[in-house]
Amino acid sequence: MKESLLDIICCPLDKHDLDLAVEDREDGEILAGTLTCTDCGETYPIEDGIPNLLPPDMREDAPA
C-alpha cells in the first residue's frame, strides 16, 4: 500500500485516524506492517501490501 492511503482510510470500528508502523517497505510501497487506531487501539495488519481493515471478529486468523 502507499503511505498516502492513510489520508483516506480510518478505523472501521470508530472512524478515527490510524497510525502506521512499517515492517517492510520496497520501492515506496509498504509491504508489511500494522495500522493502529488512535482512539480504540485496535490493530490491523498489512500483509503483501494489502491492509486488512476487517473488524477483528470478522478476520480469519492465519493457520499456525
N, C-alpha and C positions, 0 to 999 in steps of 0.2 A: 504494500500500500504506500501511497505517497503521504508525506507528513502533512501536506496541505488539506488532506481529508479531515483533519481534526477541526477545521473551520466549519464543517457542515454536519458532523456526526455528534451524537450525545448519548448519554446513558439511556438505555431503553426503559429502565425502571422509573427514573425520576426526572429525566430530561436535563440533568446537569452536565457540565463540561467533563471531559475525560483527560487525564494526564497520561502521557506516553512514556513507557520505559522500553528502550530499544535493546534487543539482544543480538540481532544480526541485521546488517544493512549492506546492500550491494547496488552500486550504480544509482544512488539516490532513492532506491526503493527499500522500505522496511520489510524484511523477510520474516522476522520473528521478534516477539516482544509481548508486552501487555498494555492494555488500556485500563486505567483505574478511574472510577467515578470520584470526582472531587467532593461529593456530598455523602453518598451512602457507602463508598469504599469498595463496592463490588468490582471485581476484575474480569476482564475479557481478553482472551488470548488472541495473538496474531500468529498464524501459522502459514507458512508458504506464501506470505504476503497478503493473506486474507484475514481481516478482523472478524472474529466470531462474536456478533453482538446479540446473540440469542440470550434471553434471561437464563439464569443458572439452572432453573428447574426444567428447562426445555433443551439443554445441551446434553449430547451423548458424550459420556467420558470415553476417551480412547482406551482400548484394552491394554492391560498391563503386560 
